[in-house]
């Protein structure tokens, strides 16, 4: 893998958004990685290392996360905004079509693009997300997202992350949580804090459970493309029942379940790696 290029582009409302670009073959669609609600491009570093340069890998940092500009209007921190930002990144890079890899929020954005510009999607990998989200997982996320936290050390940040994600993985050691802290947080003047704008939680926290937006038409649009869904078997966001319903609605969908992991798999687990490698073979033409 060659060293990635960190770059920026300006979207329609003047914000500068960060993306990370890993060089790869032009013989197949690039992998476009879209992170979860509070996450950033660092989540996909190991993923990119496995797949670049066989594939070009591009990871977007949604507005308000990591090195991307914060939005002065909190009401714009919603999926339709992220859909448009993602399409503008593809236009900026001259990418006609990509294989989308969406974790949680990134998967919702992928489904949104499936109904707005389906021609941009060559295939998709949804990581622990679907058109039905469990209230248990949403309620857990609401307990911590957007709450400013300052930690005296990376160890302290790791312990807080472990508390926020208690059901994530019994296999995670403290060292694993420290590594996750380095992906999720930043250090400012010796203080460790979460690496996102706390205002991203405003629309999420205010979302009313009724009436609910029906995301099944978005999923059915995406299911017209080659589709792999990865689910953690301890996930509190994508239930086994919801995944089974997705499978029945989209018989061509591939489903991989990662044992002993909650929301959301890191994508480096053996079950995830095997499923992703098998899924990507269909895009690997002769160089």
Secondary structure, DSSP 8 states (H G I E B T S, - for coil): ----EEEEEE-TTS-EEEEEEE---SSS-EEEEE--TT--GGGGHHHHHHHTTTS-EEEE--TTBTTS---S-GGG-SHHHHHHHHHHHHHHHT-S-EEEEEETHHHHHHHHHHHH-GGGEEEEEEES--SS--HHHHHHHHTTTT---EESSHHHHHHHHHHHTTTSBTT--HHHHHHHHHHHEEEETTEEEESB-GGGHHHHHH--SSS----HHHHHHHTTSEEEEEEETT-SSS-HHHHHHHHHH-TT-EEEEETTB-SS--S-SHHHHHHHHHHHGGG----
